[in-house]
């Protein structure tokens, strides 16, 4: 029998009970629910709302229920609706009427808000840890290949040569922003709602500061109505996760392109590839393709949460039961994607010869030729036009820049001299010696900065 149907004259319809039950989803909150309940009971005893003996009995009962959960022996019942009522009902079964005192000075509304905040804080910490591990893998790969050059692309067309390390560190920057967003989210999730009751607070002499200290919160909620209905921290996690998955999807897309025969820049480790059911020669990048595909799934969870929240009147409404499944799925999807992408980066094999060869093709030094003319007094827009016509001329004759004679160069501008042949991929890369540029000195500085950041956060427990 449900603990909260005393007001009604008949049992809940079976279908209605199944429809409203959430224990198949929110069972994952049991460690946080028990942790919160133990802190709550200690506070009740401290404030002499219940006796020390009663608190001891309840605490021991909750600890034994936690063991049942961990061992997979706990029996869920549909009529108890959710994990919170399931634990309370089992507690009463185990220790008798004293168990009914657990819910003193507490509502399921502030209880659920507490559990979800505890879960989200822990999920954020684990998310940041995995972000940092992926960043470390990128830095290690960049460090091992810091002299390798490849084409930098715009519009997926070869644009200018860049160092591979510079390219990889672009993802380091993206992931740093992701870590910052999750850290911001954690600060706003770090608010202790217990004591807000159902909507108006509680009519007992509770000690909320004690609860915050016991449960590891830095501050208390300041409005009971907001505290029980606030799910901004869930939306924020899902929004930050969506951005992070977008970054991972971009990386996945480049892994897919670079591992294709047309690019041939990398080869995936066998552990992170699959074969075809019909074509035995295939080595498919299915792992990263799934990472790319799961990005839309995370976006969908964010949109569902925003749509659910957009018209809820204050304060708590049962619609909020729908917050958990999306959050859990988002956390699971993001954490597993971070882990598998880290594995891909750690084990990928580079074909640096193909990268270097590609960096020297397709008139990729055209901008450097324009800059050369500018250094000799030509206005940039005019230099751009001159080199554009030079490129068209070379293409029509099937020649590379190096195969053009000086007379051919000077047919487009008398400013070209013999030193035009000193323009190379290496000189092009070296010339971009500005903060944030691809010059070796700047990339070395960026690598040093990245390693310093990772060393600092590792010293703080990857927080």
C-alpha positions, -999 to 999 in steps of 0.1 A, spaced: 0 0 0 12 35 -8 22 56 22 4 87 10 -31 76 -1 -48 81 32 -70 109 18 -85 86 -9 -113 60 -6 -100 37 -33 -67 24 -46 -50 40 -76 -60 25 -109 -34 0 -120 -26 17 -152 -25 51 -135 -1 37 -109 22 24 -135 20 56 -155 30 78 -126 56 55 -112 92 66 -117 113 40 -98 124 23 -130 143 56 -137 150 73 -104 164 43 -86 197 57 -96 192 84 -70 193 59 -41 228 67 -29 220 104 -28 186 98 -12 200 77 16 229 102 21 204 131 23 181 111 46 209 102 70 220 139 72 184 149 77 179 124 106 211 136 123 199 171 121 165 162 135 183 145 165 206 175 169 176 198 171 158 174 195 130 170 170 135 132 173 155 113 199 191 102 195 179 66 198 154 71 171 180 87 148 203 58 154 176 32 145 167 51 113 203 56 103 211 19 108 180 10 88 190 33 60 225 18 59 211 -17 56 188 -6 28 218 8 10 234 -26 13 203 -42 -2 205 -18 -31 241 -24 -37 237 -61 -36 206 -60 -60 183 -74 -33 160 -45 -30 124 -51 -42 107 -22 -59 69 -19 -58 49 1 -83 25 14 -56 54 32 -39 58 54 -70 94 64 -67 128 56 -51 121 80 -22 88 64 -11 103 29 -18 132 35 6 108 50 33 84 21 30 112 -4 33 126 14 63 92 12 81 92 -26 72 126 -30 88 124 -8 119 87 -3 125 69 29 134 101 48 141 107 48 104 77 70 99 96 98 116 121 100 88 99 124 68 95 149 96 102 185 85 107 174 49 87 171 17 93 149 -13 96 182 -32 127 194 -14 139 158 -10 139 153 -48 156 186 -54 183 177 -30 189 143 -45 191 157 -80 215 184 -70 238 158 -53 237 136 -84 244 166 -108 273 178 -87 289 144 -88 282 140 -125 298 174 -132 330 164 -113 332 132 -133 325 150 -166 353 175 -159 377 146 -151 370 130 -184 373 162 -203 408 167 -188 418 132 -198 408 138 -234 427 171 -233 458 153 -220 455 128 -248 454 156 -274 483 173 -258 504 141 -258 496 135 -295 505 171 -303 537 170 -284 548 138 -301 542 153 -335 549 190 -330 569 194 -362 544 178 -385 526 200 -410 493 195 -428 468 216 -447 446 239 -427 412 239 -442 384 264 -448 352 253 -465 369 218 -465 393 231 -491 431 234 -485 437 270 -472 471 274 -455 496 251 -440 495 246 -402 512 225 -377 493 194 -367 499 203 -330 482 237 -337 452 219 -352 449 195 -322 452 223 -297 421 239 -313 402 211 -297 420 216 -264 406 252 -264 371 239 -271 373 214 -243 386 241 -219 355 262 -226 334 231 -219 352 225 -186 346 261 -177 309 258 -185 306 227 -163 324 244 -135 300 273 -137 271 248 -137 285 232 -106 286 265 -87 249 270 -94 240 234 -86 259 238 -53 228 251 -34 212 232 -6 174 231 -10 165 208 20 143 227 45 122 243 18 95 217 24 67 214 -2 65 251 -11 66 274 20 95 261 42 89 239 73 74 246 107 102 230 127 134 244 143 157 228 118 194 237 112 199 242 75 235 252 79 242 218 95 226 201 66 246 220 41 278 212 59 269 175 62 260 172 25 289 193 11 270 224 -1 285 258 -1 253 278 4 216 276 11 186 282 -12 170 316 -3 135 310 -15 115 279 -8 92 283 -38 122 286 -62 142 259 -44 116 231 -50 108 241 -86 143 251 -99 158 229 -125 180 254 -141 210 233 -131 196 204 -151 191 226 -181 226 240 -177 242 206 -175 223 195 -206 232 227 -224 269 224 -215 267 187 -226 252 197 -259 280 221 -266 306 195 -255 290 168 -277 291 193 -306 328 197 -301 333 159 -299 312 155 -330 334 179 -349 364 160 -338 347 127 -347 339 141 -382 376 149 -388 387 115 -376 362 100 -401 375 122 -429 412 118 -421 409 80 -419 393 78 -453 413 66 -483 410 100 -499 428 117 -470 448 89 -456 461 110 -427 454 86 -399 445 49 -393 423 40 -364 434 13 -340 417 -20 -346 401 -17 -311 382 14 -322 370 2 -357 347 -24 -371 345 -44 -403 317 -49 -429 293 -78 -429 298 -82 -466 330 -63 -476 360 -79 -459 384 -52 -468 366 -25 -448 378 -8 -416 349 14 -406 351 43 -381 318 32 -364 328 43 -329 333 79 -339 303 78 -362 282 68 -332 297 97 -313 286 120 -341 251 104 -341 246 105 -303 251 143 -304 216 148 -317 203 126 -289 218 149 -263 204 180 -282 170 163 -280 172 159 -242 180 196 -238 150 206 -260 127 182 -241 137 198 -208 133 233 -220 99 225 -235 88 208 -203 99 238 -181 86 266 -203 51 269 -189 52 254 -154 35 276 -127 52 279 -94 61 258 -75 64 221 -79 44 202 -106 45 165 -114 59 174 -149 92 177 -131 93 140 -127 104 140 -164 136 158 -156 156 127 -146 155 103 -175 169 130 -199 195 140 -174 207 105 -167 208 97 -204 227 129 -212 253 121 -184 257 85 -196 260 95 -232 285 123 -226 307 103 -202 309 73 -225 316 95 -255 344 113 -238 359 80 -227 358 64 -261 371 95 -280 400 96 -256 407 60 -264 406 68 -301 431 97 -297 454 77 -275 457 48 -300 454 65 -334 482 60 -359 494 90 -380 505 90 -416 526 121 -413 541 116 -448 506 120 -463 500 150 -442 532 167 -452 526 158 -489 491 173 -487 505 205 -471 525 212 -502 498 207 -528 470 228 -543 486 263 -544 484 264 -506 511 291 -505 490 316 -525 485 338 -495 522 339 -489 528 351 -524 503 379 -518 521 388 -486 554 387 -505 541 413 -529 527 434 -500 562 434 -484 575 449 -517 550 478 -517 519 463 -534 485 470 -518 471 437 -504 439 438 -525 459 443 -556 483 416 -546 454 393 -540 442 399 -575 476 393 -590 481 360 -572 446 349 -581 454 354 -618 487 336 -613 469 306 -598 445 305 -627 475 307 -651 494 279 -633 463 256 -632 457 260 -669 493 249 -676 494 222 -650 523 238 -631 530 242 -595 543 275 -581 578 261 -580 576 251 -616 568 286 -628 598 305 -642 607 339 -629 597 354 -663 563 339 -658 561 354 -623 572 388 -635 546 387 -663 521 392 -635 541 417 -614 576 431 -617 578 430 -579 585 393 -580 622 385 -576 644 354 -574 637 351 -537 601 342 -544 614 306 -546 623 308 -509 587 307 -500 580 272 -486 556 254 -464 581 258 -435 585 295 -441 547 299 -444 542 283 -410 571 302 -394 557 335 -406 526 332 -385 545 342 -354 517 359 -335 500 349 -303 475 322 -313 493 315 -346 508 283 -361 545 293 -360 565 267 -341 575 291 -314 538 300 -308 527 263 -308 555 255 -283 542 283 -261 506 269 -265 517 234 -256 535 247 -225 504 266 -215 482 235 -220 505 213 -200 507 238 -172 469 240 -171 465 203 -170 492 200 -143 474 226 -122 440 210 -124 455 175 -118 470 188 -86 435 200 -76 420 166 -84 409 174 -120 382 197 -105 
